[in-house]
């Protein structure tokens, strides 16, 4: 008698997880470099008395939409966006992490860092800039230089930002903020795979209208499931009262 209740509860659990994902997407609508997520559900069959099969909802996995977000002009010299494939590399206490969020700045030691204070790597080492050298220029291949010249003819070049790719981007593991970890060995991106755009950042690829529609759909389906549960509870209560009438 309780089987329909368990089946609907499995549906509600899946909807709750889906709502969490939708809410997280909406919360990161304006987060540079954020990649939206979605849920994958499947039918889980359990054999009962022949020929009956019970169909439950299984929260199978989540997936990440890796399409590029829109480029947004900021005018800040250290804001950079990757157009094409690849990820910037930052050094964290847990090792290298990878991100598409190119909103960078200088720390007190003149190192280029992300918004969490993690150092941006260039050639595997921290990228250090002398702020007295003048306006910063970042080329399409990620080379960072300054307008000032040394000896009148040699530009000041600080290094080239590490931009890496992976065999399977979908296997990247999300970390804090917009950082990713990976068990795969990163490979240096070739210049035909990407282009660094200075004074721009890659916006979130979340489609807010689509996510709002998904939120409404999840809410309505959850309410419909709840209504079914309430009806099932009432049916069982009447059945019990019928079998065991009150004295």
N, C-alpha and C positions, 0 to 999 in steps of 0.2 A: 504493500500500500504506500510505502514511503518512496518508491523508486522515482515517480515523477518529480517529487520534491528535490531529490538529489540531482536529477538531471538539470532542473532549472537553476539550482544553486551553482552548478558547474558553469552554467551560462552567466550567472551574475558575477562570479569570480573573474571570468574572462573579461566581462564588461568593465569591472572595477580596474583591472590592470590596463585595459585600453584607455580608460579615462585618465589614468595617471600619465600615460604616454602623451595623450592629446594635451593635457594641462602643461606638461613639461615643454612641449613644442610651442605652445602659445606664450609661455613665460620667457622663451628665448627668441621671440620674433625679432627683437632688435639686437641680438647678440652677434657680433661679427664672427663669421666663419662657422656658425652653428649649422649642423646637419640634422634635419628632422628625422624622427623615427616613426615606425609603424609596427603593428602586431600581425603575427601569423597564427591563425587558429586552424585546428583540424578536428575531424570527427573521430572520436575514440569509441570503438565498439567493444562491448562486453557481452559475452555469450551468456544467455540465461536459459530458461527451459525452452527446448526446441518447439517451434522454429523461431523463437523470439530472440532478437538482438537489441541490447540497450545502447542508445547512442548518446554519448556525453560530449561536452565541449572541452577540448584540450588546448590550453595556452602553450602553443608549440615553441614559438621563438619571437624575437623582435628583429627588425631589419632597419638599416639606415639608408636614407636617400642621399646619395653622394653627389648629386648634381650641383653645379656651381650656383652660388648665390649671386645676386646682382652686385655690380661694382658701384661703390659710393665714393664720391670725391670728398676729401677732408681738408686738403691744403696743408696738412702737417708733414714735415719732411720725413719723419720716421714711420709714417703709416704706409704699409705696402700690401698689395694684394697679388695673389698668384692667379694668373689667367691661364687655364689649362690644368695639367696634372701636377701633383707634387704637394709637399708639406714642408713648412719651416721646421727646424729642429731647435728645441730648447733643452737646457740642462736642468734637471730637477734633482732633489735629494734621492729620488728613486731611479735615477738614470735618465737617458734621453727620452723625450716625449715629442710628439709631432702635432702640428696644428696648421690650420688655414687662417687663423686669426692673426693678422699682421699689424695689429695696433701696438706698436712698440714705443719705447721711451728710453731715456738715459737714467741710470742710477747715480748715486753719489761718486762711484768709482769710474764714471764715464763709460760704463758697459751698457750695451743695448740689451734691454730686458723686456719681457712681456708684462701684461697688467698684474700678474702674480709675482713679479720680481725675479722670474727665472731667466737666466742669461740665454740670449740668442747666440747660436753657434755659427761660426764661419770657418770652414776648414777644420772643423772639430774643436775649435777653441773659441773662447768668448770674443765677441766683436767689440772692440774698444775704439771710441771716437773722441777726438779732441774737440770740444765745443768751440774753441777759439779759432779753429781752422776755417770757419765760415760756413755758408750754406751747404748742406749735405746733398749729394747727388747719388741716386741708386739706379743703376742701369738695368736693362731688361733681363740680364743674366744674373742679377743679384749682387753685382759688384758695387761696393760702397766707397765713395770718394768725396773729396771736398773741392770747392772752387779754388781755394788758395793753392798756389804752386810753391814748390821748394826749388830755390835756385833760379826761379824765373821760368822754368820750362818743364818741370816734372810735377804732375798732379799728385795730391796726397791720396793714396789708395789704402783703405783700412782692411779690406778683405772682401771675400765673396760669400754671401749668405748661403748656408747649406740648404739646398732644396732636394728632397729625396722622394722616391716613389717606392711602391710595394707591388709584389706580384698579385696580391689579392687585397684590395682596399677594404672589402667587406669584412675581412678577418681582423681589422684593427679593433682594439678594445678601448671603449670610451673611458676616460678618466675624469678628473675634475675639470669643470669649465668646458673649454673646447679642445682639451688635450686628448691625444690618443697614445696608447701603448701598443707595442707589436712584438710578437714572437718571431716575426719574419725579419730577415736581414734587409735593412734599407739599401736601396741602390741610388746613386746620384742621378738626379734627373738630367736629361740632356736638353740643350737649349732649344731643340725643336719640339719639346714636350710642354714647355711652359714659357711664360713671359711675366716678369715682375713689373707691376705697375706702381710707381711711387705716388705718394700723396693720395692714395686711394685705399679702401679696405673692401674686402668681400663681405657683403651682408649675409644675414641668415637666409637659408633657402626655404624657410617655413612660409607656407601660403596661409595667411591668417583666416581668410574667408573659408577656405577648405577645412581648416581645423575647427573653426566655429561650427560649421555644418556637421562635422564628425561628432563634436561634443553634444549637439542637440540630438543626433541620431542615437548616441550611446545612452543619453539620459532617457529618451523615450523607450528604448528597448529594455533598459533596466526597470523602468516603471511598469512596463507590460509584464515583465517576469515577476515583479513583486505582486502585481495584481493576481497573477496566476497562483502564486504561492498562497496568498490570502484566501483565494477561492478553494484551493486544495485543502487548506487547513479547515475551512468551514465544512467541506464535504466529509472529511474524516471525523470531525466533531459530530456531525449528524449521524454518521454511520455508527459511531460508538454509542451514541444515545439511543439509536434504534435497537442495537444488539443488547445493550444493558440499560433498559429504561429506568429512569429515576423513580424511586418509590414515593 
